[in-house]
């Protein structure tokens, strides 16, 4: 079965099996890879670097100057008169007969609006608010998807995670779903592993990942 991690892990598994005496053909079948991949793994522990190809021109390149001009004009325009991505898309079609997709226009506008704000010195100031936690006072709960192998088949389950805010110590448990039963049972399991629940504040925050 092919490792679920990176290509480096795949190469390491191939080299390990080869040292154990497994044939190249058996390794191919085991990891479902080509002979070329096996040959490269045996020749080097590190995969070849991915080739970087030059970016192809985008249809929106011809209209960057117009879009940037509209966005710069928005810096001094009343809020209700500023351009949305949809309005820019409509103007491109009406005034320039542009053959571009809305999703591409929206992505470009989202990127350039922030850059133009920064260039003008009007970018929002990031404020850092330090957090402090007392031991045992607070924990954070997350649910996330995890794929496990069950009876030889990949199955998507729910990973419950409870992490203490002060120490960062975490407890995990896998459930079939993220229902209330999993939520409560996950807490019971976590408190058992952590040695009790005394001192843990009742305002445990749970958020769906």
PyMOL CGO cylinders between C-alpha atoms (Angstrom):
from pymol import cmd
from pymol.cgo import CYLINDER

trace = [
    CYLINDER, 0.00, 0.00, 0.00, 1.37, 3.40, -0.99, 0.3, 1, 1, 1, 1, 1, 1,
    CYLINDER, 1.37, 3.40, -0.99, 2.33, 5.68, 1.94, 0.3, 1, 1, 1, 1, 1, 1,
    CYLINDER, 2.33, 5.68, 1.94, -0.11, 8.55, 2.41, 0.3, 1, 1, 1, 1, 1, 1,
    CYLINDER, -0.11, 8.55, 2.41, 2.66, 11.05, 3.09, 0.3, 1, 1, 1, 1, 1, 1,
    CYLINDER, 2.66, 11.05, 3.09, 5.17, 12.84, 0.88, 0.3, 1, 1, 1, 1, 1, 1,
    CYLINDER, 5.17, 12.84, 0.88, 7.22, 11.54, -2.01, 0.3, 1, 1, 1, 1, 1, 1,
    CYLINDER, 7.22, 11.54, -2.01, 10.24, 11.49, 0.29, 0.3, 1, 1, 1, 1, 1, 1,
    CYLINDER, 10.24, 11.49, 0.29, 8.43, 8.98, 2.52, 0.3, 1, 1, 1, 1, 1, 1,
    CYLINDER, 8.43, 8.98, 2.52, 7.57, 6.89, -0.55, 0.3, 1, 1, 1, 1, 1, 1,
    CYLINDER, 7.57, 6.89, -0.55, 11.22, 6.83, -1.62, 0.3, 1, 1, 1, 1, 1, 1,
    CYLINDER, 11.22, 6.83, -1.62, 12.28, 5.84, 1.90, 0.3, 1, 1, 1, 1, 1, 1,
    CYLINDER, 12.28, 5.84, 1.90, 9.78, 2.95, 1.94, 0.3, 1, 1, 1, 1, 1, 1,
    CYLINDER, 9.78, 2.95, 1.94, 10.99, 1.71, -1.46, 0.3, 1, 1, 1, 1, 1, 1,
    CYLINDER, 10.99, 1.71, -1.46, 14.64, 1.82, -0.38, 0.3, 1, 1, 1, 1, 1, 1,
    CYLINDER, 14.64, 1.82, -0.38, 13.81, 0.06, 2.89, 0.3, 1, 1, 1, 1, 1, 1,
    CYLINDER, 13.81, 0.06, 2.89, 12.00, -2.77, 1.09, 0.3, 1, 1, 1, 1, 1, 1,
    CYLINDER, 12.00, -2.77, 1.09, 14.82, -3.12, -1.43, 0.3, 1, 1, 1, 1, 1, 1,
    CYLINDER, 14.82, -3.12, -1.43, 17.36, -3.49, 1.38, 0.3, 1, 1, 1, 1, 1, 1,
    CYLINDER, 17.36, -3.49, 1.38, 15.13, -6.18, 2.87, 0.3, 1, 1, 1, 1, 1, 1,
    CYLINDER, 15.13, -6.18, 2.87, 15.48, -8.17, -0.36, 0.3, 1, 1, 1, 1, 1, 1,
    CYLINDER, 15.48, -8.17, -0.36, 12.16, -7.40, -2.04, 0.3, 1, 1, 1, 1, 1, 1,
    CYLINDER, 12.16, -7.40, -2.04, 12.33, -7.38, -5.84, 0.3, 1, 1, 1, 1, 1, 1,
    CYLINDER, 12.33, -7.38, -5.84, 11.69, -4.25, -7.92, 0.3, 1, 1, 1, 1, 1, 1,
    CYLINDER, 11.69, -4.25, -7.92, 8.60, -5.84, -9.47, 0.3, 1, 1, 1, 1, 1, 1,
    CYLINDER, 8.60, -5.84, -9.47, 7.19, -6.66, -6.03, 0.3, 1, 1, 1, 1, 1, 1,
    CYLINDER, 7.19, -6.66, -6.03, 7.85, -3.09, -4.90, 0.3, 1, 1, 1, 1, 1, 1,
    CYLINDER, 7.85, -3.09, -4.90, 6.03, -1.78, -7.98, 0.3, 1, 1, 1, 1, 1, 1,
    CYLINDER, 6.03, -1.78, -7.98, 2.98, -3.84, -7.10, 0.3, 1, 1, 1, 1, 1, 1,
    CYLINDER, 2.98, -3.84, -7.10, 3.18, -2.98, -3.41, 0.3, 1, 1, 1, 1, 1, 1,
    CYLINDER, 3.18, -2.98, -3.41, 3.21, 0.79, -3.90, 0.3, 1, 1, 1, 1, 1, 1,
    CYLINDER, 3.21, 0.79, -3.90, 1.50, 0.95, -7.30, 0.3, 1, 1, 1, 1, 1, 1,
    CYLINDER, 1.50, 0.95, -7.30, 4.33, 2.90, -8.90, 0.3, 1, 1, 1, 1, 1, 1,
    CYLINDER, 4.33, 2.90, -8.90, 6.21, 2.64, -12.18, 0.3, 1, 1, 1, 1, 1, 1,
    CYLINDER, 6.21, 2.64, -12.18, 9.60, 1.02, -12.69, 0.3, 1, 1, 1, 1, 1, 1,
    CYLINDER, 9.60, 1.02, -12.69, 11.02, 4.51, -13.26, 0.3, 1, 1, 1, 1, 1, 1,
    CYLINDER, 11.02, 4.51, -13.26, 9.92, 5.61, -9.79, 0.3, 1, 1, 1, 1, 1, 1,
    CYLINDER, 9.92, 5.61, -9.79, 11.50, 2.55, -8.18, 0.3, 1, 1, 1, 1, 1, 1,
    CYLINDER, 11.50, 2.55, -8.18, 14.71, 3.15, -10.13, 0.3, 1, 1, 1, 1, 1, 1,
    CYLINDER, 14.71, 3.15, -10.13, 14.86, 6.81, -9.05, 0.3, 1, 1, 1, 1, 1, 1,
    CYLINDER, 14.86, 6.81, -9.05, 14.17, 5.93, -5.41, 0.3, 1, 1, 1, 1, 1, 1,
    CYLINDER, 14.17, 5.93, -5.41, 16.98, 3.39, -5.37, 0.3, 1, 1, 1, 1, 1, 1,
    CYLINDER, 16.98, 3.39, -5.37, 19.32, 5.91, -6.96, 0.3, 1, 1, 1, 1, 1, 1,
    CYLINDER, 19.32, 5.91, -6.96, 18.59, 8.78, -4.58, 0.3, 1, 1, 1, 1, 1, 1,
    CYLINDER, 18.59, 8.78, -4.58, 16.76, 9.28, -1.29, 0.3, 1, 1, 1, 1, 1, 1,
    CYLINDER, 16.76, 9.28, -1.29, 15.51, 12.65, -2.51, 0.3, 1, 1, 1, 1, 1, 1,
    CYLINDER, 15.51, 12.65, -2.51, 12.98, 13.07, -5.34, 0.3, 1, 1, 1, 1, 1, 1,
    CYLINDER, 12.98, 13.07, -5.34, 13.84, 15.36, -8.23, 0.3, 1, 1, 1, 1, 1, 1,
    CYLINDER, 13.84, 15.36, -8.23, 12.82, 18.95, -7.70, 0.3, 1, 1, 1, 1, 1, 1,
    CYLINDER, 12.82, 18.95, -7.70, 9.59, 19.85, -9.40, 0.3, 1, 1, 1, 1, 1, 1,
    CYLINDER, 9.59, 19.85, -9.40, 10.14, 21.74, -12.63, 0.3, 1, 1, 1, 1, 1, 1,
    CYLINDER, 10.14, 21.74, -12.63, 8.93, 25.32, -12.65, 0.3, 1, 1, 1, 1, 1, 1,
    CYLINDER, 8.93, 25.32, -12.65, 7.48, 26.48, -15.91, 0.3, 1, 1, 1, 1, 1, 1,
    CYLINDER, 7.48, 26.48, -15.91, 7.08, 30.14, -16.80, 0.3, 1, 1, 1, 1, 1, 1,
    CYLINDER, 7.08, 30.14, -16.80, 3.61, 31.48, -16.14, 0.3, 1, 1, 1, 1, 1, 1,
    CYLINDER, 3.61, 31.48, -16.14, 1.43, 31.70, -19.18, 0.3, 1, 1, 1, 1, 1, 1,
    CYLINDER, 1.43, 31.70, -19.18, -0.08, 35.03, -19.97, 0.3, 1, 1, 1, 1, 1, 1,
    CYLINDER, -0.08, 35.03, -19.97, -3.55, 35.67, -18.61, 0.3, 1, 1, 1, 1, 1, 1,
    CYLINDER, -3.55, 35.67, -18.61, -6.42, 37.25, -20.50, 0.3, 1, 1, 1, 1, 1, 1,
    CYLINDER, -6.42, 37.25, -20.50, -6.67, 39.80, -17.74, 0.3, 1, 1, 1, 1, 1, 1,
    CYLINDER, -6.67, 39.80, -17.74, -3.16, 41.13, -18.45, 0.3, 1, 1, 1, 1, 1, 1,
    CYLINDER, -3.16, 41.13, -18.45, -4.52, 43.50, -21.12, 0.3, 1, 1, 1, 1, 1, 1,
    CYLINDER, -4.52, 43.50, -21.12, -6.83, 45.14, -18.59, 0.3, 1, 1, 1, 1, 1, 1,
    CYLINDER, -6.83, 45.14, -18.59, -4.61, 45.46, -15.53, 0.3, 1, 1, 1, 1, 1, 1,
    CYLINDER, -4.61, 45.46, -15.53, -4.00, 49.16, -16.14, 0.3, 1, 1, 1, 1, 1, 1,
    CYLINDER, -4.00, 49.16, -16.14, -7.73, 49.91, -16.37, 0.3, 1, 1, 1, 1, 1, 1,
    CYLINDER, -7.73, 49.91, -16.37, -8.57, 47.88, -13.27, 0.3, 1, 1, 1, 1, 1, 1,
    CYLINDER, -8.57, 47.88, -13.27, -5.75, 49.44, -11.26, 0.3, 1, 1, 1, 1, 1, 1,
    CYLINDER, -5.75, 49.44, -11.26, -6.95, 52.88, -12.30, 0.3, 1, 1, 1, 1, 1, 1,
    CYLINDER, -6.95, 52.88, -12.30, -10.46, 52.20, -11.05, 0.3, 1, 1, 1, 1, 1, 1,
    CYLINDER, -10.46, 52.20, -11.05, -9.15, 50.82, -7.77, 0.3, 1, 1, 1, 1, 1, 1,
    CYLINDER, -9.15, 50.82, -7.77, -6.91, 53.85, -7.24, 0.3, 1, 1, 1, 1, 1, 1,
    CYLINDER, -6.91, 53.85, -7.24, -9.85, 56.15, -7.91, 0.3, 1, 1, 1, 1, 1, 1,
    CYLINDER, -9.85, 56.15, -7.91, -11.74, 54.27, -5.20, 0.3, 1, 1, 1, 1, 1, 1,
    CYLINDER, -11.74, 54.27, -5.20, -9.24, 55.54, -2.63, 0.3, 1, 1, 1, 1, 1, 1,
    CYLINDER, -9.24, 55.54, -2.63, -10.93, 58.95, -2.68, 0.3, 1, 1, 1, 1, 1, 1,
    CYLINDER, -10.93, 58.95, -2.68, -14.44, 57.92, -3.75, 0.3, 1, 1, 1, 1, 1, 1,
    CYLINDER, -14.44, 57.92, -3.75, -17.40, 57.70, -1.34, 0.3, 1, 1, 1, 1, 1, 1,
    CYLINDER, -17.40, 57.70, -1.34, -17.81, 54.19, 0.04, 0.3, 1, 1, 1, 1, 1, 1,
    CYLINDER, -17.81, 54.19, 0.04, -21.02, 53.47, -1.87, 0.3, 1, 1, 1, 1, 1, 1,
    CYLINDER, -21.02, 53.47, -1.87, -19.43, 54.49, -5.16, 0.3, 1, 1, 1, 1, 1, 1,
    CYLINDER, -19.43, 54.49, -5.16, -16.40, 52.22, -4.90, 0.3, 1, 1, 1, 1, 1, 1,
    CYLINDER, -16.40, 52.22, -4.90, -16.00, 49.35, -7.30, 0.3, 1, 1, 1, 1, 1, 1,
    CYLINDER, -16.00, 49.35, -7.30, -16.97, 45.83, -6.40, 0.3, 1, 1, 1, 1, 1, 1,
    CYLINDER, -16.97, 45.83, -6.40, -15.45, 42.96, -8.35, 0.3, 1, 1, 1, 1, 1, 1,
    CYLINDER, -15.45, 42.96, -8.35, -18.81, 42.52, -10.11, 0.3, 1, 1, 1, 1, 1, 1,
    CYLINDER, -18.81, 42.52, -10.11, -18.92, 46.16, -11.18, 0.3, 1, 1, 1, 1, 1, 1,
    CYLINDER, -18.92, 46.16, -11.18, -15.36, 45.96, -12.53, 0.3, 1, 1, 1, 1, 1, 1,
    CYLINDER, -15.36, 45.96, -12.53, -16.28, 42.79, -14.42, 0.3, 1, 1, 1, 1, 1, 1,
    CYLINDER, -16.28, 42.79, -14.42, -19.30, 44.54, -15.96, 0.3, 1, 1, 1, 1, 1, 1,
    CYLINDER, -19.30, 44.54, -15.96, -17.25, 47.60, -16.96, 0.3, 1, 1, 1, 1, 1, 1,
    CYLINDER, -17.25, 47.60, -16.96, -14.61, 45.42, -18.59, 0.3, 1, 1, 1, 1, 1, 1,
    CYLINDER, -14.61, 45.42, -18.59, -17.26, 43.74, -20.70, 0.3, 1, 1, 1, 1, 1, 1,
    CYLINDER, -17.26, 43.74, -20.70, -19.18, 46.93, -21.53, 0.3, 1, 1, 1, 1, 1, 1,
    CYLINDER, -19.18, 46.93, -21.53, -16.30, 49.35, -22.08, 0.3, 1, 1, 1, 1, 1, 1,
    CYLINDER, -16.30, 49.35, -22.08, -13.51, 47.05, -23.27, 0.3, 1, 1, 1, 1, 1, 1,
    CYLINDER, -13.51, 47.05, -23.27, -15.42, 44.05, -24.66, 0.3, 1, 1, 1, 1, 1, 1,
    CYLINDER, -15.42, 44.05, -24.66, -13.16, 41.94, -22.45, 0.3, 1, 1, 1, 1, 1, 1,
    CYLINDER, -13.16, 41.94, -22.45, -13.39, 38.17, -22.75, 0.3, 1, 1, 1, 1, 1, 1,
    CYLINDER, -13.39, 38.17, -22.75, -12.44, 37.27, -19.19, 0.3, 1, 1, 1, 1, 1, 1,
    CYLINDER, -12.44, 37.27, -19.19, -14.12, 35.17, -16.51, 0.3, 1, 1, 1, 1, 1, 1,
    CYLINDER, -14.12, 35.17, -16.51, -15.66, 36.71, -13.41, 0.3, 1, 1, 1, 1, 1, 1,
    CYLINDER, -15.66, 36.71, -13.41, -13.65, 34.42, -11.11, 0.3, 1, 1, 1, 1, 1, 1,
    CYLINDER, -13.65, 34.42, -11.11, -10.38, 35.65, -12.61, 0.3, 1, 1, 1, 1, 1, 1,
    CYLINDER, -10.38, 35.65, -12.61, -11.45, 39.29, -12.28, 0.3, 1, 1, 1, 1, 1, 1,
    CYLINDER, -11.45, 39.29, -12.28, -12.54, 38.73, -8.68, 0.3, 1, 1, 1, 1, 1, 1,
    CYLINDER, -12.54, 38.73, -8.68, -9.22, 37.10, -7.77, 0.3, 1, 1, 1, 1, 1, 1,
    CYLINDER, -9.22, 37.10, -7.77, -7.22, 39.92, -9.35, 0.3, 1, 1, 1, 1, 1, 1,
    CYLINDER, -7.22, 39.92, -9.35, -9.32, 42.64, -7.70, 0.3, 1, 1, 1, 1, 1, 1,
    CYLINDER, -9.32, 42.64, -7.70, -8.99, 40.97, -4.30, 0.3, 1, 1, 1, 1, 1, 1,
    CYLINDER, -8.99, 40.97, -4.30, -5.20, 40.87, -4.65, 0.3, 1, 1, 1, 1, 1, 1,
    CYLINDER, -5.20, 40.87, -4.65, -4.67, 44.33, -6.13, 0.3, 1, 1, 1, 1, 1, 1,
    CYLINDER, -4.67, 44.33, -6.13, -7.05, 46.17, -3.81, 0.3, 1, 1, 1, 1, 1, 1,
    CYLINDER, -7.05, 46.17, -3.81, -4.89, 45.27, -0.82, 0.3, 1, 1, 1, 1, 1, 1,
    CYLINDER, -4.89, 45.27, -0.82, -1.67, 46.06, -2.67, 0.3, 1, 1, 1, 1, 1, 1,
    CYLINDER, -1.67, 46.06, -2.67, -2.94, 49.47, -3.80, 0.3, 1, 1, 1, 1, 1, 1,
    CYLINDER, -2.94, 49.47, -3.80, -4.05, 50.28, -0.26, 0.3, 1, 1, 1, 1, 1, 1,
    CYLINDER, -4.05, 50.28, -0.26, -0.57, 49.37, 0.98, 0.3, 1, 1, 1, 1, 1, 1,
    CYLINDER, -0.57, 49.37, 0.98, 1.10, 51.47, -1.74, 0.3, 1, 1, 1, 1, 1, 1,
    CYLINDER, 1.10, 51.47, -1.74, -0.98, 54.46, -0.69, 0.3, 1, 1, 1, 1, 1, 1,
    CYLINDER, -0.98, 54.46, -0.69, -0.11, 54.00, 2.97, 0.3, 1, 1, 1, 1, 1, 1,
    CYLINDER, -0.11, 54.00, 2.97, -3.71, 53.25, 3.86, 0.3, 1, 1, 1, 1, 1, 1,
    CYLINDER, -3.71, 53.25, 3.86, -3.41, 49.56, 4.59, 0.3, 1, 1, 1, 1, 1, 1,
    CYLINDER, -3.41, 49.56, 4.59, -5.09, 48.55, 7.87, 0.3, 1, 1, 1, 1, 1, 1,
    CYLINDER, -5.09, 48.55, 7.87, -2.70, 48.38, 10.79, 0.3, 1, 1, 1, 1, 1, 1,
    CYLINDER, -2.70, 48.38, 10.79, -2.28, 44.91, 12.26, 0.3, 1, 1, 1, 1, 1, 1,
    CYLINDER, -2.28, 44.91, 12.26, -2.66, 44.90, 16.02, 0.3, 1, 1, 1, 1, 1, 1,
    CYLINDER, -2.66, 44.90, 16.02, -1.18, 42.12, 18.11, 0.3, 1, 1, 1, 1, 1, 1,
    CYLINDER, -1.18, 42.12, 18.11, -3.02, 41.34, 21.32, 0.3, 1, 1, 1, 1, 1, 1,
    CYLINDER, -3.02, 41.34, 21.32, -0.98, 39.04, 23.56, 0.3, 1, 1, 1, 1, 1, 1,
    CYLINDER, -0.98, 39.04, 23.56, -2.89, 36.23, 25.19, 0.3, 1, 1, 1, 1, 1, 1,
    CYLINDER, -2.89, 36.23, 25.19, -2.18, 34.74, 28.56, 0.3, 1, 1, 1, 1, 1, 1,
    CYLINDER, -2.18, 34.74, 28.56, -3.67, 31.56, 29.98, 0.3, 1, 1, 1, 1, 1, 1,
    CYLINDER, -3.67, 31.56, 29.98, -3.49, 30.21, 33.50, 0.3, 1, 1, 1, 1, 1, 1,
    CYLINDER, -3.49, 30.21, 33.50, -2.75, 26.49, 33.92, 0.3, 1, 1, 1, 1, 1, 1,
    CYLINDER, -2.75, 26.49, 33.92, -5.91, 24.41, 33.56, 0.3, 1, 1, 1, 1, 1, 1,
    CYLINDER, -5.91, 24.41, 33.56, -8.20, 27.37, 33.02, 0.3, 1, 1, 1, 1, 1, 1,
    CYLINDER, -8.20, 27.37, 33.02, -9.03, 26.90, 29.38, 0.3, 1, 1, 1, 1, 1, 1,
    CYLINDER, -9.03, 26.90, 29.38, -8.97, 24.31, 26.61, 0.3, 1, 1, 1, 1, 1, 1,
    CYLINDER, -8.97, 24.31, 26.61, -9.87, 24.43, 22.95, 0.3, 1, 1, 1, 1, 1, 1,
    CYLINDER, -9.87, 24.43, 22.95, -11.75, 21.69, 21.12, 0.3, 1, 1, 1, 1, 1, 1,
    CYLINDER, -11.75, 21.69, 21.12, -11.58, 21.00, 17.41, 0.3, 1, 1, 1, 1, 1, 1,
    CYLINDER, -11.58, 21.00, 17.41, -13.24, 18.53, 15.07, 0.3, 1, 1, 1, 1, 1, 1,
    CYLINDER, -13.24, 18.53, 15.07, -11.59, 17.66, 11.76, 0.3, 1, 1, 1, 1, 1, 1,
    CYLINDER, -11.59, 17.66, 11.76, -11.70, 15.01, 9.07, 0.3, 1, 1, 1, 1, 1, 1,
    CYLINDER, -11.70, 15.01, 9.07, -9.20, 12.16, 9.11, 0.3, 1, 1, 1, 1, 1, 1,
    CYLINDER, -9.20, 12.16, 9.11, -8.91, 9.20, 6.73, 0.3, 1, 1, 1, 1, 1, 1,
    CYLINDER, -8.91, 9.20, 6.73, -8.19, 5.81, 8.28, 0.3, 1, 1, 1, 1, 1, 1,
    CYLINDER, -8.19, 5.81, 8.28, -7.96, 2.31, 6.87, 0.3, 1, 1, 1, 1, 1, 1,
    CYLINDER, -7.96, 2.31, 6.87, -10.83, 0.12, 8.05, 0.3, 1, 1, 1, 1, 1, 1,
    CYLINDER, -10.83, 0.12, 8.05, -10.98, -3.46, 6.85, 0.3, 1, 1, 1, 1, 1, 1,
    CYLINDER, -10.98, -3.46, 6.85, -8.68, -2.61, 4.00, 0.3, 1, 1, 1, 1, 1, 1,
    CYLINDER, -8.68, -2.61, 4.00, -10.73, 0.38, 2.81, 0.3, 1, 1, 1, 1, 1, 1,
    CYLINDER, -10.73, 0.38, 2.81, -10.12, 4.12, 3.33, 0.3, 1, 1, 1, 1, 1, 1,
    CYLINDER, -10.12, 4.12, 3.33, -12.83, 5.61, 5.55, 0.3, 1, 1, 1, 1, 1, 1,
    CYLINDER, -12.83, 5.61, 5.55, -13.29, 9.29, 6.41, 0.3, 1, 1, 1, 1, 1, 1,
    CYLINDER, -13.29, 9.29, 6.41, -13.88, 9.74, 10.14, 0.3, 1, 1, 1, 1, 1, 1,
    CYLINDER, -13.88, 9.74, 10.14, -13.89, 12.61, 12.62, 0.3, 1, 1, 1, 1, 1, 1,
    CYLINDER, -13.89, 12.61, 12.62, -10.86, 13.49, 14.73, 0.3, 1, 1, 1, 1, 1, 1,
    CYLINDER, -10.86, 13.49, 14.73, -11.68, 14.99, 18.14, 0.3, 1, 1, 1, 1, 1, 1,
    CYLINDER, -11.68, 14.99, 18.14, -8.89, 17.12, 19.59, 0.3, 1, 1, 1, 1, 1, 1,
    CYLINDER, -8.89, 17.12, 19.59, -8.75, 18.85, 22.97, 0.3, 1, 1, 1, 1, 1, 1,
    CYLINDER, -8.75, 18.85, 22.97, -5.75, 21.12, 23.56, 0.3, 1, 1, 1, 1, 1, 1,
    CYLINDER, -5.75, 21.12, 23.56, -4.92, 22.85, 26.84, 0.3, 1, 1, 1, 1, 1, 1,
    CYLINDER, -4.92, 22.85, 26.84, -4.34, 26.54, 26.15, 0.3, 1, 1, 1, 1, 1, 1,
    CYLINDER, -4.34, 26.54, 26.15, -1.54, 26.99, 28.69, 0.3, 1, 1, 1, 1, 1, 1,
    CYLINDER, -1.54, 26.99, 28.69, 0.67, 23.96, 28.09, 0.3, 1, 1, 1, 1, 1, 1,
    CYLINDER, 0.67, 23.96, 28.09, -0.40, 23.06, 24.57, 0.3, 1, 1, 1, 1, 1, 1,
    CYLINDER, -0.40, 23.06, 24.57, -0.82, 19.43, 25.60, 0.3, 1, 1, 1, 1, 1, 1,
    CYLINDER, -0.82, 19.43, 25.60, -3.42, 17.74, 23.41, 0.3, 1, 1, 1, 1, 1, 1,
    CYLINDER, -3.42, 17.74, 23.41, -5.53, 14.59, 23.44, 0.3, 1, 1, 1, 1, 1, 1,
    CYLINDER, -5.53, 14.59, 23.44, -7.04, 13.09, 20.30, 0.3, 1, 1, 1, 1, 1, 1,
    CYLINDER, -7.04, 13.09, 20.30, -9.67, 10.47, 19.56, 0.3, 1, 1, 1, 1, 1, 1,
    CYLINDER, -9.67, 10.47, 19.56, -11.26, 9.21, 16.34, 0.3, 1, 1, 1, 1, 1, 1,
    CYLINDER, -11.26, 9.21, 16.34, -15.05, 8.93, 15.95, 0.3, 1, 1, 1, 1, 1, 1,
    CYLINDER, -15.05, 8.93, 15.95, -17.32, 7.98, 13.08, 0.3, 1, 1, 1, 1, 1, 1,
    CYLINDER, -17.32, 7.98, 13.08, -19.09, 11.35, 13.23, 0.3, 1, 1, 1, 1, 1, 1,
    CYLINDER, -19.09, 11.35, 13.23, -18.96, 14.72, 14.98, 0.3, 1, 1, 1, 1, 1, 1,
    CYLINDER, -18.96, 14.72, 14.98, -22.23, 14.43, 16.88, 0.3, 1, 1, 1, 1, 1, 1,
    CYLINDER, -22.23, 14.43, 16.88, -22.99, 15.34, 20.47, 0.3, 1, 1, 1, 1, 1, 1,
    CYLINDER, -22.99, 15.34, 20.47, -22.08, 11.85, 21.66, 0.3, 1, 1, 1, 1, 1, 1,
    CYLINDER, -22.08, 11.85, 21.66, -18.60, 12.20, 20.17, 0.3, 1, 1, 1, 1, 1, 1,
    CYLINDER, -18.60, 12.20, 20.17, -18.28, 15.66, 21.70, 0.3, 1, 1, 1, 1, 1, 1,
    CYLINDER, -18.28, 15.66, 21.70, -19.10, 14.44, 25.21, 0.3, 1, 1, 1, 1, 1, 1,
    CYLINDER, -19.10, 14.44, 25.21, -17.24, 11.14, 24.98, 0.3, 1, 1, 1, 1, 1, 1,
    CYLINDER, -17.24, 11.14, 24.98, -14.21, 12.98, 23.63, 0.3, 1, 1, 1, 1, 1, 1,
    CYLINDER, -14.21, 12.98, 23.63, -14.17, 15.24, 26.68, 0.3, 1, 1, 1, 1, 1, 1,
    CYLINDER, -14.17, 15.24, 26.68, -14.48, 12.30, 29.06, 0.3, 1, 1, 1, 1, 1, 1,
    CYLINDER, -14.48, 12.30, 29.06, -11.60, 10.54, 27.32, 0.3, 1, 1, 1, 1, 1, 1,
    CYLINDER, -11.60, 10.54, 27.32, -9.47, 13.69, 27.35, 0.3, 1, 1, 1, 1, 1, 1,
    CYLINDER, -9.47, 13.69, 27.35, -10.05, 14.33, 31.05, 0.3, 1, 1, 1, 1, 1, 1,
    CYLINDER, -10.05, 14.33, 31.05, -9.14, 10.72, 31.86, 0.3, 1, 1, 1, 1, 1, 1,
    CYLINDER, -9.14, 10.72, 31.86, -5.89, 11.03, 29.92, 0.3, 1, 1, 1, 1, 1, 1,
    CYLINDER, -5.89, 11.03, 29.92, -5.09, 14.41, 31.48, 0.3, 1, 1, 1, 1, 1, 1,
    CYLINDER, -5.09, 14.41, 31.48, -5.76, 13.10, 34.97, 0.3, 1, 1, 1, 1, 1, 1,
    CYLINDER, -5.76, 13.10, 34.97, -9.08, 14.72, 35.75, 0.3, 1, 1, 1, 1, 1, 1,
    CYLINDER, -9.08, 14.72, 35.75, -10.99, 17.86, 34.96, 0.3, 1, 1, 1, 1, 1, 1,
    CYLINDER, -10.99, 17.86, 34.96, -10.55, 19.87, 38.15, 0.3, 1, 1, 1, 1, 1, 1,
    CYLINDER, -10.55, 19.87, 38.15, -9.52, 23.41, 37.32, 0.3, 1, 1, 1, 1, 1, 1,
    CYLINDER, -9.52, 23.41, 37.32, -10.67, 23.32, 33.71, 0.3, 1, 1, 1, 1, 1, 1,
    CYLINDER, -10.67, 23.32, 33.71, -12.98, 26.26, 33.15, 0.3, 1, 1, 1, 1, 1, 1,
    CYLINDER, -12.98, 26.26, 33.15, -16.54, 25.49, 32.07, 0.3, 1, 1, 1, 1, 1, 1,
    CYLINDER, -16.54, 25.49, 32.07, -16.26, 27.85, 29.08, 0.3, 1, 1, 1, 1, 1, 1,
    CYLINDER, -16.26, 27.85, 29.08, -14.46, 25.36, 26.87, 0.3, 1, 1, 1, 1, 1, 1,
    CYLINDER, -14.46, 25.36, 26.87, -14.69, 26.68, 23.33, 0.3, 1, 1, 1, 1, 1, 1,
    CYLINDER, -14.69, 26.68, 23.33, -15.64, 24.25, 20.61, 0.3, 1, 1, 1, 1, 1, 1,
    CYLINDER, -15.64, 24.25, 20.61, -15.42, 25.14, 16.95, 0.3, 1, 1, 1, 1, 1, 1,
    CYLINDER, -15.42, 25.14, 16.95, -15.90, 23.01, 13.88, 0.3, 1, 1, 1, 1, 1, 1,
    CYLINDER, -15.90, 23.01, 13.88, -12.67, 22.71, 11.86, 0.3, 1, 1, 1, 1, 1, 1,
]
cmd.load_cgo(trace, "trace")
